């Protein structure tokens, strides 16, 4: 087994997280799980809002991909919609700094 560079290890982690996220989105769509139900156990309202927006954005991009594969959207249309969704997601996530999540981590209060 070869040693990985730090950059390669980070890329592998990002790939695994992306794959896990896509599997979660697919599972939710196939099993008709609502975002409200999937996020209902998250107590912190701000964190729950970010998770809900992330899941909805992921589901919409997945559905756009299916629509593109059906030939209803072309590549340019798909790219426009996906770019819009991703930019709006970045804006929403920027509203809650990571320091908030770390500082108010309920697991630290046990």
Secondary structure, DSSP 8 states (H G I E B T S, - for coil): -----HHHHHHHHHHHHHHHHHHHHHHHHHTT--HHHHTTT---HHHHHHHHHHHHHHHHHHHHHHHHHTTSS-HHHHHHHHHHHHHHHHHHHHTS-HHHHHHT-GGGG-
